[in-house]
Amino acid sequence: MGNFWKKLRKPIFASAAMSEVTDEAFRLMMVKYGKPDVIWTEFVSCDGLCSKEGRKKLLADLKYSKKEKPIVAQLFGSKPENFYKSALLIQELGFDGIDINMGCPHKKIEKQGAGAALIKDPKLAQEIILATKRGAGKLPVSVKTRLGYKTNILKDWLGYLLETEPALITIHGRTRQEKSGPPAHWDEIAKAVDIVKKYDSSANRPLVFGNGDIKNLEDAKKKIKMSGVDGVMVGRALIGNPWFFSGKEPSIKERMRAMSEHARLFEKLFKGKKHFQEMYKHFAAYCREFEGAKELRIKLMGVKNVRETEKVIKDFLR
């Protein structure tokens, strides 16, 4: 296996881990219409993976097909020993890398001392990275984080992370306090690149990715050029747009066909495991910026299965 990051051409384009969004159906849509260089899973709880009940349920979120490779599993939690055990499992499942979530601002995640809460406890953050590396074997371990918690402490925070030698650090260009409010600070992401290069100027230095407010492929390329990052991670702009990494602008008909295909995939993969309503956020994103989109969205928010979805789409296209 080894460090697959070394084999990729720069700049590298990756899809972000998004809870209840980047499931296998969503990822397979991207594989078909605009595959990024690297795909992330949804983020998965280490504590959950280390409990008998939790593991059974969460293994569904770690199911992937070979077409998705290289694929990285993202973990969250606050107990180093559970990261170690989870890393052993991720290795066993044949993933290409492990990413640690140190940026999620969700209260439910932070209550567990996980996600962005780890920015306040750099020593624990270091222990977690090192424990994950022990369990990961030859798999590269990376970190996704923010500029700071309440304030921007990028220089100090990066110093702690760099001591543990991760393969990649992805910086979301806001503090935890800012959540996704103000525009992402890409000037600060550019500073992160300088800090990492000063710390380690060798070819083996950790890669740096930027994340936040990337609108389309052109915008991604501009931000790469401006900041000097090795790659970008794209999140929200992918929802309802599996063509993102191809740069294609789909027609309304193509969007409707893809939406129908996405719903069929979801039902096939998750019937009896996940609620069909999880597709609503995707429907809302596919139905944007065209005449009749609002009315179509309203109708789709009442469907309960693929059959009903396809009827609404057929009636609309008629």
C-alpha distance (Angstrom), angle and dihedral (degrees) to the residues before:
residue distance angle dihedral
M1 . . .
G2 3.82 . .
N3 3.79 126.6 .
F4 3.82 104.9 -26.4
W5 3.83 90.4 -177.5
K6 3.81 89.5 76.6
K7 3.82 91.3 61.4
L8 3.81 97.0 53.9
R9 3.79 123.5 98.0
K10 3.79 116.2 -124.6
P11 2.93 137.3 -85.3
I12 3.79 92.4 50.4
F13 3.81 121.7 -157.3
A14 3.80 118.7 -153.1
S15 3.79 137.6 175.8
A16 3.81 117.0 -127.2
A17 3.81 127.6 -121.7
M18 3.81 108.0 -106.6
S19 3.78 122.2 -179.8
E20 3.83 113.7 -116.7
V21 3.82 89.2 -1.9
T22 3.80 111.7 69.8
D23 3.79 97.1 55.4
E24 3.80 121.4 141.9
A25 3.82 94.2 -86.3
F26 3.82 91.3 54.6
R27 3.81 91.9 45.7
L28 3.82 93.5 49.4
M29 3.80 89.4 52.9
M30 3.81 88.8 56.3
V31 3.81 91.6 46.3
K32 3.81 89.1 56.2
Y33 3.81 100.9 41.4
G34 3.81 107.0 27.1
K35 3.78 117.7 -9.5
P36 3.83 116.4 -159.2
D37 3.82 120.7 -142.3
V38 3.81 90.6 -105.7
I39 3.79 131.8 20.4
W40 3.82 126.6 -152.4
T41 3.82 125.9 -153.0
E42 3.80 123.1 -134.0
F43 3.81 109.6 -80.6
V44 3.79 112.6 -90.0
S45 3.81 130.2 -157.3
C46 3.81 116.5 -112.6
D47 3.80 90.5 -156.0
G48 3.80 88.7 53.2
L49 3.80 92.7 49.5
C50 3.81 89.2 51.2
S51 3.81 94.1 55.9
K52 3.80 121.8 76.3
E53 3.80 95.2 -129.3
G54 3.79 94.9 41.0
R55 3.79 94.6 48.8
K56 3.79 92.4 55.1
K57 3.82 91.2 53.3
L58 3.81 96.9 40.2
L59 3.79 96.4 49.2
A60 3.83 86.0 76.4
D61 3.84 87.6 64.7
L62 3.80 90.3 51.6
K63 3.79 95.7 51.1
Y64 3.79 112.0 114.8
S65 3.79 139.7 159.0
K66 3.81 126.8 -122.9
K67 3.83 89.4 -111.5
E68 3.81 88.5 70.6
K69 3.79 95.9 60.5
P70 2.97 133.6 155.6
I71 3.80 85.8 53.4
V72 3.81 129.2 167.3
A73 3.81 124.9 -155.5
Q74 3.80 115.1 -141.6
L75 3.81 119.1 -147.9
F76 3.79 132.7 -168.7
G77 3.79 132.0 -169.1
S78 3.79 141.7 98.3
K79 3.83 105.6 -117.4
P80 3.81 114.2 93.0
E81 3.83 93.3 -156.1
N82 3.82 90.7 55.9
F83 3.81 90.4 50.6
Y84 3.81 88.3 52.5
K85 3.84 92.3 51.4
S86 3.81 92.7 43.1
A87 3.81 91.0 50.0
L88 3.81 89.7 55.2
L89 3.80 88.8 53.6
I90 3.84 93.7 46.4
Q91 3.79 88.8 52.0
E92 3.82 90.1 50.5
L93 3.83 91.0 50.6
G94 3.82 90.4 59.0
F95 3.81 100.5 -114.7
D96 3.81 119.1 160.6
G97 3.80 97.1 -134.3
I98 3.80 146.5 -5.9
D99 3.79 124.5 -126.0
I100 3.81 125.5 -165.1
N101 3.78 118.6 -143.4
M102 3.81 108.9 -134.3
G103 3.79 96.7 152.5
C104 3.81 111.9 56.7
P105 3.84 109.1 121.6
H106 3.82 95.3 -165.7
K107 3.82 111.6 131.8
K108 3.82 92.5 -136.4
I109 3.84 90.5 56.0
E110 3.81 94.7 42.1
K111 3.82 91.9 50.4
Q112 3.79 86.4 66.5
G113 3.82 90.2 53.7
A114 3.82 87.8 -108.6
G115 3.82 136.3 119.4
A116 3.81 114.2 20.3
A117 3.84 90.7 -2.8
L118 3.83 87.5 77.7
I119 3.81 90.1 68.2
K120 3.84 85.8 72.0
D121 3.82 91.4 54.4
P122 3.82 107.6 46.2
K123 3.81 94.2 168.2
L124 3.81 91.3 56.3
A125 3.82 89.1 44.9
Q126 3.82 88.6 55.8
E127 3.81 92.1 48.3
I128 3.80 89.8 51.5
I129 3.81 93.8 51.1
L130 3.81 92.2 47.7
A131 3.82 93.0 46.9
T132 3.82 89.8 49.7
K133 3.79 90.8 49.9
R134 3.82 90.2 52.0
G135 3.79 90.9 53.2
A136 3.81 94.8 40.2
G137 3.81 96.7 65.5
K138 3.80 106.5 -168.4
L139 3.81 94.5 -10.3
P140 3.82 113.8 113.3
V141 3.81 115.0 -115.4
S142 3.81 120.3 -147.0
V143 3.81 137.0 179.4
K144 3.81 132.2 -138.0
T145 3.78 113.5 -158.5
R146 3.83 148.4 141.1
L147 3.82 138.9 -108.8
G148 3.79 91.5 -94.0
Y149 3.78 142.5 -53.9
K150 3.81 111.3 -92.4
T151 3.79 94.9 -9.7
N152 3.78 136.6 19.8
I153 3.84 107.5 -84.1
L154 3.78 95.1 157.5
K155 3.82 98.6 141.6
D156 3.81 96.2 50.4
W157 3.80 94.8 38.6
L158 3.81 93.0 49.7
G159 3.80 88.8 49.4
Y160 3.82 90.3 61.4
L161 3.80 93.0 46.1
L162 3.80 93.8 47.4
E163 3.81 91.9 54.4
T164 3.82 87.9 66.6
E165 3.85 93.1 52.2
P166 3.82 102.0 -131.7
A167 3.83 117.2 -171.5
L168 3.80 92.2 -126.0
I169 3.80 139.3 7.3
T170 3.80 117.8 -157.7
I171 3.79 113.7 -160.5
H172 3.77 120.3 -156.1
G173 3.82 101.2 -154.2
R174 3.81 97.8 -126.1
T175 3.80 138.0 68.7
R176 3.79 120.4 -111.4
Q177 3.82 88.3 -107.2
E178 3.81 90.1 58.6
K179 3.84 93.0 50.2
S180 3.83 100.8 178.4
G181 3.80 96.3 -35.7
P182 3.82 113.9 108.1
P183 3.81 121.5 36.2
A184 3.83 112.7 -75.0
H185 3.83 112.3 -94.5
W186 3.80 101.9 -120.8
D187 3.82 89.7 170.2
E188 3.83 86.6 65.1
I189 3.81 91.0 48.3
A190 3.83 86.8 54.7
K191 3.84 88.0 53.3
A192 3.81 89.2 52.4
V193 3.81 89.1 57.7
D194 3.84 90.0 52.9
I195 3.82 92.5 47.4
V196 3.81 91.9 51.7
K197 3.83 92.6 46.6
K198 3.81 91.5 49.7
Y199 3.79 90.5 48.9
D200 3.81 93.4 48.8
S201 3.78 121.7 7.5
S202 3.82 94.5 175.8
A203 3.80 125.2 109.3
N204 3.80 87.4 -107.8
R205 3.80 95.4 62.0
P206 3.81 116.6 127.2
L207 3.79 114.8 -87.8
V208 3.81 117.5 -116.2
F209 3.80 122.5 -142.6
G210 3.79 126.8 -172.2
N211 3.80 124.3 -141.3
G212 3.80 134.8 -177.6
D213 3.83 138.6 81.0
I214 3.81 97.1 5.2
K215 3.82 104.1 163.2
N216 3.81 103.9 -176.2
L217 3.80 142.4 -20.3
E218 3.83 93.1 -80.9
D219 3.80 90.2 51.6
A220 3.83 90.2 48.7
K221 3.82 90.7 54.0
K222 3.82 91.1 48.3
K223 3.80 91.8 50.9
I224 3.82 91.4 48.3
K225 3.81 90.6 52.6
M226 3.79 93.7 45.2
S227 3.80 96.7 47.4
G228 3.80 103.0 32.5
V229 3.83 93.1 -130.6
D230 3.80 121.2 159.1
G231 3.78 90.4 -127.4
V232 3.77 147.3 -26.6
M233 3.76 135.4 -110.0
V234 3.80 115.1 -146.2
G235 3.80 123.5 -156.9
R236 3.80 128.0 158.5
A237 3.82 95.8 21.8
L238 3.82 89.2 67.1
I239 3.80 94.8 62.1
G240 3.79 108.1 105.3
N241 3.81 89.4 1.3
P242 3.82 113.6 85.3
W243 3.84 86.5 160.6
F244 3.83 92.3 66.2
F245 3.82 97.4 109.1
S246 3.82 92.9 43.9
G247 3.81 91.1 57.4
K248 3.83 89.4 -133.0
E249 3.82 121.8 146.7
P250 3.82 104.4 -144.4
S251 3.80 123.4 -147.1
I252 3.83 120.3 -118.3
K253 3.82 89.3 -103.9
E254 3.82 91.1 52.5
R255 3.79 90.5 49.5
M256 3.81 91.3 51.3
R257 3.81 91.6 48.8
A258 3.81 91.6 48.9
M259 3.81 91.7 47.1
S260 3.80 90.0 53.3
E261 3.82 91.2 46.7
H262 3.81 91.0 48.7
A263 3.82 90.9 52.0
R264 3.84 91.2 49.6
L265 3.81 91.0 50.1
F266 3.80 91.5 48.5
E267 3.81 92.4 50.7
K268 3.81 92.4 46.1
L269 3.81 93.9 50.0
F270 3.80 101.9 36.2
K271 3.82 109.4 26.1
G272 3.80 106.4 142.6
K273 3.84 91.0 8.4
K274 3.81 103.6 68.2
H275 3.80 134.1 24.2
F276 3.80 114.9 -103.5
Q277 3.84 86.6 -133.2
E278 3.82 86.9 77.0
M279 3.81 84.7 78.2
Y280 3.83 91.9 63.2
K281 3.81 94.2 84.5
H282 3.81 88.7 52.4
F283 3.82 92.4 48.0
A284 3.82 90.1 51.3
A285 3.81 90.0 52.4
Y286 3.82 95.6 46.8
C287 3.83 89.2 51.1
R288 3.80 101.8 63.1
E289 3.77 137.1 125.8
F290 3.78 102.9 1.8
E291 3.78 134.3 101.4
G292 3.81 111.4 -80.6
A293 3.83 92.9 13.2
K294 3.80 94.1 124.2
E295 3.82 94.3 51.4
L296 3.82 90.4 46.3
R297 3.82 90.8 50.6
I298 3.81 91.7 52.0
K299 3.83 91.1 52.4
L300 3.82 92.6 47.2
M301 3.80 91.4 53.5
G302 3.80 88.1 70.1
V303 3.82 101.0 49.9
K304 3.79 119.5 112.0
N305 3.81 102.7 -169.1
V306 3.82 145.9 4.4
R307 3.81 94.3 -83.8
E308 3.82 91.5 58.2
T309 3.82 91.3 42.7
E310 3.79 92.6 53.8
K311 3.80 92.2 47.9
V312 3.83 91.3 54.0
I313 3.83 90.8 48.1
K314 3.84 92.8 47.2
D315 3.81 91.4 50.2
F316 3.80 90.1 49.4
L317 3.82 94.3 49.9
R318 3.79 90.4 48.0
